[in-house]
Amino acid sequence: MKKPNEAQNTKRFEFSEDAIGIGNETATLRELLDEIDSEQEPGSCEVNLDSLEANLEFVGLFTGRVYASLSEPLPLRTLKTIKLLYQVNKGLGTQLFRHLRSPQQGERATLEVPLTGVKSRNQIASKAFSTILPKLSLEISQERLDHIQTSLPSLSNLLSTITREEERITHPFKAKAELSPLLVQHGISSLASAINLHRPPSYRHASTPLNEALYTHILKLPFLHFAAERRNILQIAKLSRAMPPITADLARFCSNLSKSIGVPITPRTPFMSVEAFPAFTSENRSELALLVAKATGIPTKPAQLLEKQSASSKTLYSYIFHQGGRARLSDIWLSASDCVAALCTVRQLRTRSEKISYTPSWIGQTSDEISSYILGQLDESRSIEELHIEDYIPHGTLQVIYNRFCAIHAAILGRLDEHEAWHRFRLARLEAYARCLGTPSIDSIDGAVRNLNDYCDSLAELIANQYLAWNPAPFGAAGSRQ
C-alpha cells in the first residue's frame, strides 16, 4: 500500500472532463486500492479487496464477470466507477446498492424512486443519485448524454410516450367502425396475450463503458420499478365486488344540472374544475349522496360527502394529472361521472368492509413513515399545490387510489369489462417495455423498443382484420405467428 507521503499524487481514479476522450487506458485493482488507502485518515483500517466486495458484486451485474485478481488490467473507467461507488456508499453509511439494484436484479419494487424533480421522502437515494450521476457524466460525451436522456426521459414523460405509442398501435381497432365494442374488447385482450409472449432480440453493439452503463441504469430505475410494481397496484386497486351501472341515474342528474347551469351536458361532458368541485359537491350533496349510495351499495348521508372533500379533490387531481400532466386547479377537466366516481372512491375507502390496506415502502423508511390507512396517507392538512414542491403523498398511494377511481368510473358507466381489457393490454406493454430495458446499452434499448413497437403494430392490424372478418375465439394459436 502507498505510504502517507505519497497521498499528494494525482488522483488517477476520479472522473474528469479532461479524460473524456481517453477510452482505452487500463489499471489494476491493486493500484485503485493504493489510491483509496492513501486518502484514508491516519489510523484508519487498510482498504483491501474485501472492502470492495459489495462494489465488485454490483459491478459484476453489468459486466457479467467476477473480480478476484488484484493484478489484472481493467478499463480505467471501470475502476473509477468502483471508486465512486465506494466513496458514496461510505459517505451515506447505508446500503447504497439496494437503492441502485432494480427489481430485475432482485430488489423489491418501490414507486418511491427519487428522480422526479421535486423533494422526495427517499432522501438517501435522492442524495446518492444526485452525487453519482454528475460524476459519471463527466466522461460521457454530450452527444451520448443527449441520446441517453432522450431515450430515457423522466418517468412521466416516458409513460406519456408509451401512451402515444399505444394510441397508434390500437388505431386499427378504433378505425374499424364495423367492430362492436365487445369485439374490440376481445381483440385488445388477444393483443395483450400475444405481447406477453414477446421477447426482445439480442443486439451486438460495442461494449458499453461501465460509467455509461451505470448512468443509463439509474435513469431506467423509476420505470423499471413502476413496471414491476404495476401488477401489484392493479390487484390492490381492483374492485372487491361488482358495482351496478348507474348510467340512467347519471343522465337524469345531468339533465337537471343542465337546466341550472344553462349548458346541456352528458355524464361525460367536462364542465367542472378541481377548484370548483367542493362547492359543486356542497350545492348538490343530496342528489350526489343518492348516486353514491346506489353505485356503492353503502348508505350515504349528504353530510358524509363533505367530510373528506380534500381526499376527493386529490383523487380528481390525480386523475387529471394522469390525463394531461400538471394542470391548474381552475382548468375545466371534470365531468359529472368523474365527480361521482371520486366521491364513490372515497366513500368506499372510508367503509370498513371496503377499505384498502396498502403500505408504501422504500429503502430507509422509518417506523413513523409506515401506515396502511390509505386515506390517512393523503394528508388532509396539506394542499394539492404543495405536491409540485414535495411529493408528500407516496406515489404508490396515489397509484392505488387513481386506479380504484378508474375502476369505479368504468363500473358506473357499465364499461368495467372494457376497462379491464385495456388494463391487461397496457400492463403487457409495460412489462414488455421493461424487458427491452434489460440491457446496459442505450443502442440495444433503442433497437429493442423499435422491435417491440413494430411487433405490436403488425399484430394489432392482423388481429383487427381477423376479428372484422369473423368472430373467432380469443386469438390463441394464431398469436404465435410473429
C-alpha positions as CSV (number, residue, x, y, z in Angstrom):
1,M,0.0,0.0,0.0
2,K,1.1,3.6,-0.5
3,K,2.8,5.4,2.3
4,P,1.1,8.6,3.7
5,N,3.6,11.0,2.0
6,E,2.5,9.6,-1.4
7,A,-1.1,10.8,-1.0
8,Q,-0.2,14.0,-2.8
9,N,0.0,12.1,-6.2
10,T,-2.6,13.0,-8.8
11,K,-5.9,11.1,-8.2
12,R,-6.0,8.8,-11.2
13,F,-9.2,7.1,-10.3
14,E,-11.6,10.0,-10.3
15,F,-13.7,11.2,-13.2
16,S,-12.7,14.3,-15.0
17,E,-13.9,16.1,-18.1
18,D,-10.2,16.2,-19.3
19,A,-10.3,12.4,-19.7
20,I,-13.5,12.2,-21.8
21,G,-11.6,11.3,-25.0
22,I,-9.4,8.7,-23.3
23,G,-11.1,5.3,-23.6
24,N,-8.6,2.5,-23.7
25,E,-6.4,3.2,-20.7
26,T,-6.2,0.4,-18.1
27,A,-5.1,-0.1,-14.5
28,T,-5.4,-2.7,-11.7
29,L,-7.4,-3.1,-8.6
30,R,-4.1,-3.1,-6.7
31,E,-3.5,0.5,-8.0
32,L,-7.0,1.5,-7.1
33,L,-6.7,0.2,-3.6
34,D,-3.4,2.0,-3.2
35,E,-5.1,5.3,-4.1
36,I,-8.1,4.7,-1.8
37,D,-5.8,3.7,1.0
38,S,-3.6,6.8,0.6
39,E,-6.7,9.0,1.1
40,Q,-7.7,7.4,4.4
41,E,-7.5,9.3,7.7
42,P,-4.4,8.4,9.8
43,G,-5.1,5.3,11.9
44,S,-7.9,4.1,9.6
45,C,-8.1,0.4,8.7
46,E,-6.4,-0.6,5.5
47,V,-8.7,-0.9,2.5
48,N,-8.4,-4.3,0.8
49,L,-10.3,-6.4,-1.7
50,D,-12.8,-7.4,0.9
51,S,-13.6,-3.7,1.5
52,L,-14.8,-3.6,-2.2
53,E,-16.8,-6.8,-2.1
54,A,-20.2,-5.2,-2.3
55,N,-19.0,-2.8,-5.0
56,L,-17.5,-5.5,-7.1
57,E,-20.5,-7.8,-6.8
58,F,-22.8,-4.9,-8.0
59,V,-20.5,-4.0,-10.9
60,G,-20.5,-7.7,-11.9
61,L,-24.2,-7.4,-12.6
62,F,-23.3,-5.1,-15.6
63,T,-20.1,-6.7,-16.8
64,G,-21.0,-10.3,-16.2
65,R,-17.8,-11.2,-14.5
66,V,-16.1,-11.8,-11.1
67,Y,-13.3,-9.6,-9.9
68,A,-10.8,-11.5,-7.9
69,S,-7.4,-10.6,-9.3
70,L,-5.5,-7.5,-8.0
71,S,-3.1,-7.5,-10.9
72,E,-5.5,-8.0,-13.9
73,P,-5.6,-4.9,-16.2
74,L,-9.1,-3.4,-16.2
75,P,-10.6,-0.4,-18.0
76,L,-9.8,2.8,-16.1
77,R,-13.4,3.9,-16.2
78,T,-14.5,0.7,-14.6
79,L,-12.1,1.3,-11.7
80,K,-13.2,5.0,-11.5
81,T,-16.8,3.8,-11.2
82,I,-15.8,1.3,-8.5
83,K,-14.1,4.0,-6.5
84,L,-17.0,6.4,-6.9
85,L,-19.5,3.8,-5.6
86,Y,-17.1,3.0,-2.7
87,Q,-16.9,6.7,-1.7
88,V,-20.7,7.3,-2.0
89,N,-21.6,4.1,-0.1
90,K,-19.1,5.0,2.7
91,G,-20.4,8.6,2.9
92,L,-24.0,7.6,3.1
93,G,-23.4,4.9,5.7
94,T,-26.2,2.8,4.2
95,Q,-26.9,0.1,1.7
96,L,-26.3,2.1,-1.5
97,F,-26.5,-1.0,-3.7
98,R,-30.1,-1.8,-2.6
99,H,-31.0,1.7,-3.9
100,L,-29.2,1.0,-7.2
101,R,-30.4,-2.5,-7.9
102,S,-33.6,-2.8,-10.0
103,P,-36.4,-5.3,-9.4
104,Q,-34.9,-7.3,-12.3
105,Q,-31.7,-7.6,-10.3
106,G,-33.5,-8.9,-7.2
107,E,-34.6,-5.7,-5.4
108,R,-38.1,-5.2,-4.1
109,A,-40.1,-2.9,-6.3
110,T,-40.9,0.6,-5.0
111,L,-42.6,3.6,-6.5
112,E,-40.6,6.0,-4.4
113,V,-37.6,6.3,-6.7
114,P,-36.4,9.9,-6.4
115,L,-35.8,11.2,-9.9
116,T,-39.0,13.3,-10.2
117,G,-37.6,16.8,-9.8
118,V,-39.5,17.5,-6.5
119,K,-38.4,16.9,-3.0
120,S,-38.6,13.2,-2.2
121,R,-39.3,11.3,1.0
122,N,-36.5,8.9,0.0
123,Q,-33.7,11.4,0.8
124,I,-30.9,8.8,1.0
125,A,-31.4,7.6,-2.6
126,S,-32.0,11.2,-3.7
127,K,-28.6,12.3,-2.3
128,A,-26.9,9.2,-3.8
129,F,-28.3,9.7,-7.3
130,S,-27.6,13.4,-7.3
131,T,-23.9,12.7,-6.4
132,I,-23.3,9.7,-8.7
133,L,-25.0,10.9,-11.9
134,P,-23.0,14.2,-12.4
135,K,-19.7,12.3,-11.7
136,L,-20.5,9.5,-14.2
137,S,-21.5,12.1,-16.9
138,L,-18.1,13.8,-16.8
139,E,-16.6,11.2,-19.1
140,I,-19.6,10.7,-21.4
141,S,-19.8,12.9,-24.5
142,Q,-22.6,15.5,-24.6
143,E,-23.9,13.8,-27.8
144,R,-24.1,10.5,-25.9
145,L,-25.7,12.1,-22.9
146,D,-28.4,13.7,-25.1
147,H,-29.1,10.3,-26.7
148,I,-29.5,8.6,-23.3
149,Q,-31.7,11.3,-21.9
150,T,-33.9,11.4,-25.0
151,S,-34.4,7.6,-24.9
152,L,-34.9,7.6,-21.1
153,P,-36.6,10.8,-20.0
154,S,-38.4,11.3,-16.7
155,L,-40.9,8.6,-15.7
156,S,-43.9,10.8,-16.5
157,N,-42.5,11.7,-20.0
158,L,-41.7,8.1,-20.8
159,L,-45.1,6.9,-19.8
160,S,-46.6,9.6,-22.0
161,T,-44.5,8.4,-24.9
162,I,-45.7,4.8,-24.3
163,T,-49.3,6.0,-24.1
164,R,-48.9,7.8,-27.5
165,E,-47.5,4.6,-28.9
166,E,-50.5,2.6,-27.6
167,E,-52.8,5.1,-29.3
168,R,-51.1,4.4,-32.6
169,I,-50.9,0.6,-32.0
170,T,-54.6,0.3,-31.2
171,H,-55.8,2.6,-34.0
172,P,-56.8,-0.4,-36.3
173,F,-59.4,-1.4,-33.7
174,K,-60.8,2.2,-33.4
175,A,-60.7,2.8,-37.1
176,K,-62.9,-0.2,-38.0
177,A,-66.4,1.1,-37.2
178,E,-67.8,-2.3,-38.0
179,L,-66.2,-3.8,-34.9
180,S,-68.6,-3.9,-32.0
181,P,-67.3,-2.8,-28.6
182,L,-67.3,-6.4,-27.5
183,L,-65.1,-7.4,-30.4
184,V,-62.8,-4.6,-29.7
185,Q,-62.6,-5.7,-26.1
186,H,-61.8,-9.3,-27.2
187,G,-59.2,-8.0,-29.7
188,I,-57.4,-5.9,-27.2
189,S,-57.3,-8.9,-24.8
190,S,-55.9,-11.1,-27.6
191,L,-53.2,-8.4,-28.3
192,A,-52.2,-8.3,-24.7
193,S,-51.8,-12.1,-24.6
194,A,-49.6,-12.0,-27.6
195,I,-47.5,-9.2,-26.3
196,N,-46.8,-11.2,-23.1
197,L,-45.0,-13.7,-25.3
198,H,-42.7,-11.1,-26.9
199,R,-39.0,-11.2,-26.0
200,P,-36.6,-8.6,-27.3
201,P,-33.9,-9.7,-29.8
202,S,-30.2,-9.8,-29.0
203,Y,-28.1,-7.0,-30.4
204,R,-24.4,-6.9,-30.9
205,H,-23.0,-3.5,-30.0
206,A,-19.6,-2.3,-28.8
207,S,-19.1,-3.0,-25.1
208,T,-20.6,-0.1,-23.1
209,P,-18.2,1.6,-20.7
210,L,-19.2,1.0,-17.1
211,N,-19.8,4.6,-16.2
212,E,-22.2,5.0,-19.2
213,A,-23.9,1.7,-18.3
214,L,-24.5,2.8,-14.7
215,Y,-25.7,6.2,-15.8
216,T,-28.2,4.6,-18.2
217,H,-29.2,2.2,-15.5
218,I,-30.0,4.9,-12.9
219,L,-32.2,6.7,-15.4
220,K,-34.1,3.4,-16.1
221,L,-34.7,2.8,-12.4
222,P,-38.0,4.7,-12.0
223,F,-39.6,3.0,-14.9
224,L,-38.3,-0.5,-14.0
225,H,-39.7,-0.2,-10.5
226,F,-43.0,1.2,-11.9
227,A,-43.4,-1.6,-14.3
228,A,-42.5,-4.2,-11.7
229,E,-45.0,-2.9,-9.2
230,R,-47.8,-2.2,-11.6
231,R,-49.4,-5.6,-11.5
232,N,-49.5,-5.5,-7.7
233,I,-51.0,-2.0,-7.7
234,L,-53.8,-3.1,-10.1
235,Q,-54.5,-6.1,-7.9
236,I,-54.8,-4.0,-4.8
237,A,-57.0,-1.4,-6.5
238,K,-59.3,-3.9,-8.1
239,L,-62.9,-3.8,-7.0
240,S,-63.7,-6.3,-4.3
241,R,-67.3,-6.8,-5.6
242,A,-69.5,-5.9,-8.5
243,M,-70.9,-2.3,-8.8
244,P,-74.1,-1.7,-10.9
245,P,-74.0,0.8,-13.7
246,I,-75.9,4.0,-12.9
247,T,-76.0,5.4,-16.4
248,A,-79.7,6.3,-16.3
249,D,-79.4,8.0,-12.9
250,L,-76.4,10.0,-14.1
251,A,-78.2,11.0,-17.2
252,R,-81.2,12.3,-15.2
253,F,-78.8,14.1,-12.8
254,C,-77.1,15.8,-15.8
255,S,-80.4,16.7,-17.4
256,N,-81.4,18.6,-14.2
257,L,-77.9,20.0,-13.8
258,S,-78.1,21.3,-17.4
259,K,-81.1,23.5,-16.5
260,S,-79.4,25.1,-13.5
261,I,-76.1,25.8,-15.3
262,G,-77.6,26.8,-18.6
263,V,-75.5,24.4,-20.7
264,P,-76.5,20.9,-21.9
265,I,-74.2,18.3,-20.5
266,T,-74.0,14.5,-20.5
267,P,-72.4,12.3,-17.8
268,R,-69.1,12.6,-19.7
269,T,-69.1,16.3,-20.6
270,P,-66.2,18.3,-18.9
271,F,-67.7,21.3,-17.2
272,M,-66.1,21.4,-13.8
273,S,-62.6,22.2,-12.3
274,V,-61.0,20.7,-9.2
275,E,-61.1,24.2,-7.6
276,A,-64.9,24.4,-8.0
277,F,-65.5,20.8,-7.0
278,P,-66.1,21.4,-3.3
279,A,-68.7,24.0,-3.9
280,F,-70.4,21.8,-6.5
281,T,-70.5,18.9,-4.1
282,S,-72.0,21.1,-1.4
283,E,-74.6,22.5,-3.6
284,N,-75.7,19.1,-5.0
285,R,-75.0,17.0,-1.9
286,S,-78.4,15.4,-1.7
287,E,-78.5,14.2,-5.3
288,L,-74.9,13.2,-5.2
289,A,-75.4,11.2,-2.0
290,L,-78.2,9.2,-3.7
291,L,-75.9,8.5,-6.7
292,V,-73.1,7.4,-4.5
293,A,-75.3,5.1,-2.4
294,K,-76.8,3.5,-5.4
295,A,-73.4,2.9,-7.0
296,T,-71.6,1.6,-4.0
297,G,-74.4,0.0,-2.1
298,I,-73.2,1.9,1.0
299,P,-75.8,4.1,2.8
300,T,-74.6,7.6,2.4
301,K,-75.8,10.8,4.0
302,P,-75.2,14.2,2.2
303,A,-73.1,15.4,5.1
304,Q,-70.8,12.4,4.7
305,L,-69.8,13.6,1.2
306,L,-68.5,16.8,2.7
307,E,-66.3,15.2,5.4
308,K,-63.5,14.1,3.1
309,Q,-63.5,16.8,0.4
310,S,-59.8,17.1,0.4
311,A,-59.4,13.4,-0.4
312,S,-62.0,13.5,-3.2
313,S,-60.3,16.6,-4.7
314,K,-56.8,14.9,-4.6
315,T,-58.3,11.8,-6.2
316,L,-59.6,14.0,-9.0
317,Y,-56.4,15.9,-9.4
318,S,-54.5,12.6,-9.6
319,Y,-56.9,11.7,-12.5
320,I,-56.3,15.0,-14.3
321,F,-52.5,14.6,-13.8
322,H,-52.6,11.2,-15.4
323,Q,-54.7,12.5,-18.3
324,G,-52.6,15.6,-19.2
325,G,-49.9,16.2,-16.7
326,R,-49.6,19.2,-14.4
327,A,-52.7,21.4,-14.7
328,R,-54.1,24.5,-13.0
329,L,-56.8,23.7,-10.4
330,S,-59.1,26.2,-12.3
331,D,-58.9,24.3,-15.6
332,I,-62.1,22.6,-16.8
333,W,-61.4,18.9,-16.9
334,L,-64.1,17.1,-14.9
335,S,-67.4,15.6,-15.9
336,A,-70.3,14.6,-13.7
337,S,-69.2,10.9,-13.9
338,D,-65.7,11.9,-12.8
339,C,-67.1,13.7,-9.8
340,V,-69.4,10.9,-8.8
341,A,-66.6,8.3,-9.2
342,A,-64.3,10.3,-6.9
343,L,-66.9,10.6,-4.3
344,C,-67.6,6.8,-4.6
345,T,-63.9,6.1,-4.3
346,V,-63.5,7.9,-1.0
347,R,-66.8,6.6,0.3
348,Q,-65.6,3.1,-0.3
349,L,-62.2,3.7,1.3
350,R,-63.9,5.1,4.4
351,T,-66.1,2.0,4.8
352,R,-64.6,-0.8,7.0
353,S,-65.7,-3.6,4.7
354,E,-64.3,-1.8,1.6
355,K,-61.1,-0.4,2.9
356,I,-57.9,-1.0,1.0
357,S,-54.8,-1.8,3.1
358,Y,-51.7,-0.5,1.4
359,T,-48.3,0.3,2.9
360,P,-46.0,2.2,0.6
361,S,-42.4,1.2,1.2
362,W,-38.9,2.3,0.3
363,I,-35.4,1.6,1.4
364,G,-34.5,3.6,4.5
365,Q,-38.2,4.0,5.6
366,T,-38.6,4.9,9.3
367,S,-41.2,3.4,11.5
368,D,-43.2,6.6,11.7
369,E,-43.5,6.7,7.9
370,I,-45.3,3.3,7.9
371,S,-49.1,3.4,7.6
372,S,-51.6,1.1,5.9
373,Y,-54.6,3.5,6.2
374,I,-54.6,4.8,2.6
375,L,-56.8,7.9,3.1
376,G,-54.6,9.0,6.0
377,Q,-51.6,9.0,3.6
378,L,-53.2,11.8,1.6
379,D,-52.5,14.2,4.5
380,E,-55.6,16.4,4.5
381,S,-53.7,19.3,6.2
382,R,-51.7,19.9,3.0
383,S,-52.8,21.4,-0.3
384,I,-52.7,20.0,-3.8
385,E,-50.3,22.8,-4.9
386,E,-47.7,21.5,-2.4
387,L,-47.4,18.3,-4.4
388,H,-45.4,20.3,-7.0
389,I,-42.8,21.1,-4.4
390,E,-42.7,18.0,-2.3
391,D,-44.2,14.6,-3.0
392,Y,-45.7,14.3,0.4
393,I,-48.2,11.7,-0.8
394,P,-46.4,8.4,-1.6
395,H,-46.6,7.6,-5.3
396,G,-47.8,4.1,-4.6
397,T,-50.7,5.5,-2.6
398,L,-51.7,7.8,-5.5
399,Q,-51.5,5.0,-7.9
400,V,-53.8,2.7,-5.8
401,I,-56.4,5.5,-5.4
402,Y,-56.2,6.6,-9.0
403,N,-56.7,3.0,-10.3
404,R,-59.6,2.3,-7.9
405,F,-61.1,5.6,-9.1
406,C,-60.7,4.4,-12.8
407,A,-62.3,1.0,-12.0
408,I,-65.3,2.7,-10.3
409,H,-65.6,5.2,-13.1
410,A,-65.8,2.4,-15.6
411,A,-68.2,0.4,-13.5
412,I,-70.8,3.2,-13.0
413,L,-70.8,3.7,-16.8
414,G,-71.2,0.0,-17.5
415,R,-67.8,-0.3,-19.1
416,L,-65.8,-2.4,-16.5
417,D,-65.0,-5.3,-18.8
418,E,-63.7,-3.0,-21.5
419,H,-61.7,-1.1,-18.8
420,E,-60.1,-4.3,-17.6
421,A,-59.2,-5.4,-21.2
422,W,-57.4,-2.2,-21.8
423,H,-55.6,-2.6,-18.4
424,R,-54.4,-6.0,-19.5
425,F,-53.1,-4.6,-22.7
426,R,-51.3,-1.7,-21.1
427,L,-49.8,-3.9,-18.4
428,A,-48.5,-6.3,-21.1
429,R,-46.9,-3.3,-22.9
430,L,-45.3,-2.0,-19.7
431,E,-43.8,-5.4,-18.8
432,A,-42.6,-5.9,-22.4
433,Y,-41.1,-2.4,-22.4
434,A,-39.2,-3.2,-19.2
435,R,-37.8,-6.3,-20.9
436,C,-36.5,-4.0,-23.6
437,L,-34.6,-2.0,-21.0
438,G,-32.8,-5.1,-19.7
439,T,-29.6,-4.3,-21.5
440,P,-26.9,-1.7,-20.3
441,S,-26.5,-0.4,-23.9
442,I,-28.7,2.5,-24.9
443,D,-28.3,1.4,-28.6
444,S,-29.7,-2.0,-27.8
445,I,-32.5,-0.5,-25.8
446,D,-33.5,1.7,-28.8
447,G,-33.4,-1.3,-31.1
448,A,-35.5,-3.5,-28.7
449,V,-38.1,-0.8,-28.3
450,R,-38.4,-0.3,-32.1
451,N,-38.7,-4.1,-32.4
452,L,-41.5,-4.2,-29.8
453,N,-43.4,-1.4,-31.4
454,D,-43.1,-2.9,-34.9
455,Y,-44.3,-6.2,-33.4
456,C,-47.3,-4.6,-31.7
457,D,-48.2,-2.5,-34.8
458,S,-48.3,-5.5,-37.2
459,L,-50.1,-7.8,-34.7
460,A,-52.8,-5.2,-33.9
461,E,-53.5,-4.8,-37.6
462,L,-53.6,-8.6,-38.1
463,I,-56.0,-9.2,-35.1
464,A,-58.3,-6.3,-36.0
465,N,-58.6,-7.7,-39.6
466,Q,-59.3,-11.2,-38.3
467,Y,-62.0,-10.0,-35.9
468,L,-63.5,-8.0,-38.7
469,A,-63.6,-11.0,-41.0
470,W,-65.1,-13.4,-38.5
471,N,-65.9,-13.6,-34.8
472,P,-63.3,-16.1,-33.5
473,A,-62.5,-17.4,-30.2
474,P,-59.8,-15.3,-28.5
475,F,-56.6,-15.1,-30.5
476,G,-54.6,-18.2,-29.5
477,A,-52.8,-20.4,-31.9
478,A,-52.5,-17.6,-34.4
479,G,-50.9,-15.4,-31.8
480,S,-47.7,-17.4,-32.2
481,R,-47.3,-16.1,-35.8
482,Q,-44.6,-13.5,-35.4
